[in-house]
Amino acid sequence: MSIVLENKQALVAGDGSLPVQMAKYAKENGFDVVCISLSSDNYKELKKYCSKVYSFSPLQVSKIEKVLKDEQVKQLTFLGKVHKGLLLKRPAMIDSKVIELMNKVKRLNDDQVMLLIVEEMEKLGITILDQTVFIKDCMIPSGVLGKLQPTEEQKADVDYGFYIAKEMGRLDIGQSVVVKDKMIMAVEAIEGTDKCIKRGCKIAKKGASVVKVAKPSQDQRFDIPAIGLRTLKVMKRYKASLIALEAGKTIIVNQPEVVKYADKHNIVIMAV
């Protein structure tokens, strides 16, 4: 059943250009977007496309909830990376609501944390939308995206990496692995994809493959795997030669630019 979209939309924006892309598309199609910005790296861009942009730490849940209630929004999209490592620092700005939510779960894995947040939003009468509602064009079909084709050795590494990444996703640990010569060099954990690539490629030296997949039970309302130009630049710096993504379930931000960069620097991009 398709959802009827409200004219006024809320966006909770983490790092990267994906939230900006959503806000731009929404504005161009007549939607009014109110943004809760959790990151400084895209704040100025978001202001171009959102009628209001509020800036908070991810640990200021009470203040975020108050703004959403005051704005009377009924639908909300989560987009962009929010680093869970913030919970390790426990800064002074952490509010009592965050502590209350953390105490409710046995494990602070991504799905449990996000499901709790979704539950809190639903108590306010807010529906959390599928992350792809405004950015469906970013989902990638199967096949090789650039000019370079994978070798048979790379295909074997991708097959193995895909299996391991799916298993890691099933455990809700991470969604990416680095593999070379049918050996796993690194598995993504709390540090995120780019740092996993750096760590794995330092071990592999050169020619490693990166595999990023959706979790087997991926909730489309949060944490859909995505890459952009920044990931390709990390791969180039640390001499990775291929990235494989799960077709139909993974997002490439600014795909033409990413593919052009990959072709220029001899990196294979494929969707499987």
URZIHU-V285354 format. One record per residue. N is the residue number from 1. RES is the residue in one letter. D_FIRST is the distance of its C-alpha to the first C-alpha in Angstrom with 2 decimals. Layout:
n = [N & N]
res = [RES & RES]
d_first = [D_FIRST & D_FIRST]
This chain:
n = [1 & 2 & 3 & 4 & 5 & 6 & 7 & 8 & 9 & 10 & 11 & 12 & 13 & 14 & 15 & 16 & 17 & 18 & 19 & 20 & 21 & 22 & 23 & 24 & 25 & 26 & 27 & 28 & 29 & 30 & 31 & 32 & 33 & 34 & 35 & 36 & 37 & 38 & 39 & 40 & 41 & 42 & 43 & 44 & 45 & 46 & 47 & 48 & 49 & 50 & 51 & 52 & 53 & 54 & 55 & 56 & 57 & 58 & 59 & 60 & 61 & 62 & 63 & 64 & 65 & 66 & 67 & 68 & 69 & 70 & 71 & 72 & 73 & 74 & 75 & 76 & 77 & 78 & 79 & 80 & 81 & 82 & 83 & 84 & 85 & 86 & 87 & 88 & 89 & 90 & 91 & 92 & 93 & 94 & 95 & 96 & 97 & 98 & 99 & 100 & 101 & 102 & 103 & 104 & 105 & 106 & 107 & 108 & 109 & 110 & 111 & 112 & 113 & 114 & 115 & 116 & 117 & 118 & 119 & 120 & 121 & 122 & 123 & 124 & 125 & 126 & 127 & 128 & 129 & 130 & 131 & 132 & 133 & 134 & 135 & 136 & 137 & 138 & 139 & 140 & 141 & 142 & 143 & 144 & 145 & 146 & 147 & 148 & 149 & 150 & 151 & 152 & 153 & 154 & 155 & 156 & 157 & 158 & 159 & 160 & 161 & 162 & 163 & 164 & 165 & 166 & 167 & 168 & 169 & 170 & 171 & 172 & 173 & 174 & 175 & 176 & 177 & 178 & 179 & 180 & 181 & 182 & 183 & 184 & 185 & 186 & 187 & 188 & 189 & 190 & 191 & 192 & 193 & 194 & 195 & 196 & 197 & 198 & 199 & 200 & 201 & 202 & 203 & 204 & 205 & 206 & 207 & 208 & 209 & 210 & 211 & 212 & 213 & 214 & 215 & 216 & 217 & 218 & 219 & 220 & 221 & 222 & 223 & 224 & 225 & 226 & 227 & 228 & 229 & 230 & 231 & 232 & 233 & 234 & 235 & 236 & 237 & 238 & 239 & 240 & 241 & 242 & 243 & 244 & 245 & 246 & 247 & 248 & 249 & 250 & 251 & 252 & 253 & 254 & 255 & 256 & 257 & 258 & 259 & 260 & 261 & 262 & 263 & 264 & 265 & 266 & 267 & 268 & 269 & 270 & 271 & 272]
res = [M & S & I & V & L & E & N & K & Q & A & L & V & A & G & D & G & S & L & P & V & Q & M & A & K & Y & A & K & E & N & G & F & D & V & V & C & I & S & L & S & S & D & N & Y & K & E & L & K & K & Y & C & S & K & V & Y & S & F & S & P & L & Q & V & S & K & I & E & K & V & L & K & D & E & Q & V & K & Q & L & T & F & L & G & K & V & H & K & G & L & L & L & K & R & P & A & M & I & D & S & K & V & I & E & L & M & N & K & V & K & R & L & N & D & D & Q & V & M & L & L & I & V & E & E & M & E & K & L & G & I & T & I & L & D & Q & T & V & F & I & K & D & C & M & I & P & S & G & V & L & G & K & L & Q & P & T & E & E & Q & K & A & D & V & D & Y & G & F & Y & I & A & K & E & M & G & R & L & D & I & G & Q & S & V & V & V & K & D & K & M & I & M & A & V & E & A & I & E & G & T & D & K & C & I & K & R & G & C & K & I & A & K & K & G & A & S & V & V & K & V & A & K & P & S & Q & D & Q & R & F & D & I & P & A & I & G & L & R & T & L & K & V & M & K & R & Y & K & A & S & L & I & A & L & E & A & G & K & T & I & I & V & N & Q & P & E & V & V & K & Y & A & D & K & H & N & I & V & I & M & A & V]
d_first = [0.00 & 3.79 & 6.53 & 9.59 & 12.55 & 15.76 & 18.97 & 20.67 & 19.55 & 21.39 & 22.38 & 24.29 & 26.36 & 28.45 & 30.82 & 30.54 & 29.32 & 25.59 & 25.05 & 27.26 & 25.27 & 22.05 & 24.10 & 25.76 & 22.66 & 21.13 & 24.48 & 24.95 & 21.70 & 22.74 & 21.24 & 23.64 & 23.67 & 25.58 & 26.60 & 27.94 & 30.17 & 31.25 & 33.42 & 36.30 & 35.85 & 33.25 & 33.99 & 35.85 & 33.22 & 30.44 & 32.68 & 32.57 & 28.88 & 28.07 & 29.39 & 30.47 & 31.09 & 32.15 & 33.90 & 33.88 & 34.60 & 31.70 & 33.95 & 33.93 & 30.82 & 32.28 & 32.97 & 29.54 & 27.95 & 30.41 & 29.54 & 25.79 & 26.67 & 29.20 & 26.87 & 24.28 & 21.32 & 17.87 & 16.13 & 17.96 & 18.15 & 20.72 & 22.58 & 26.08 & 28.42 & 29.81 & 32.77 & 32.91 & 36.67 & 36.92 & 36.80 & 40.05 & 41.88 & 41.07 & 42.24 & 43.58 & 40.49 & 38.30 & 37.26 & 37.32 & 33.53 & 33.30 & 36.06 & 34.36 & 31.11 & 33.19 & 35.07 & 31.97 & 31.32 & 33.62 & 32.79 & 31.86 & 29.74 & 26.95 & 23.98 & 25.70 & 26.69 & 23.31 & 21.55 & 24.25 & 23.69 & 19.94 & 21.02 & 23.58 & 21.23 & 18.91 & 22.18 & 22.60 & 19.31 & 17.92 & 14.48 & 15.06 & 12.98 & 12.69 & 16.20 & 15.42 & 13.39 & 16.80 & 18.71 & 16.91 & 20.25 & 21.99 & 20.43 & 23.16 & 23.39 & 25.98 & 29.62 & 32.50 & 31.84 & 35.46 & 38.78 & 39.90 & 39.15 & 39.20 & 42.24 & 42.20 & 43.19 & 40.31 & 37.84 & 39.32 & 38.93 & 35.28 & 34.62 & 36.35 & 34.84 & 31.28 & 32.00 & 33.61 & 30.97 & 28.25 & 30.52 & 31.10 & 27.38 & 26.95 & 29.66 & 28.01 & 31.29 & 30.47 & 28.70 & 31.72 & 35.01 & 38.12 & 39.86 & 43.07 & 44.98 & 42.55 & 43.23 & 40.90 & 42.48 & 40.05 & 36.81 & 34.73 & 34.82 & 34.79 & 36.58 & 33.70 & 33.54 & 36.35 & 38.87 & 38.01 & 38.81 & 42.05 & 43.09 & 42.34 & 43.94 & 47.06 & 47.54 & 46.73 & 49.00 & 47.36 & 45.01 & 42.27 & 38.66 & 35.70 & 32.48 & 29.29 & 26.12 & 22.86 & 23.16 & 22.26 & 19.72 & 18.76 & 16.57 & 14.90 & 15.58 & 19.27 & 22.08 & 20.67 & 24.04 & 25.60 & 29.05 & 30.98 & 34.54 & 35.94 & 35.13 & 36.83 & 39.85 & 40.17 & 40.10 & 42.79 & 44.96 & 44.93 & 45.17 & 41.94 & 41.46 & 37.85 & 34.36 & 31.65 & 27.96 & 25.00 & 23.35 & 19.70 & 19.65 & 22.45 & 23.15 & 26.44 & 27.24 & 29.37 & 29.27 & 32.06 & 34.40 & 33.75 & 34.37 & 37.48 & 38.83 & 38.25 & 40.12 & 42.94 & 43.45 & 43.01 & 39.82 & 37.47 & 33.72 & 31.61 & 28.04 & 27.83]
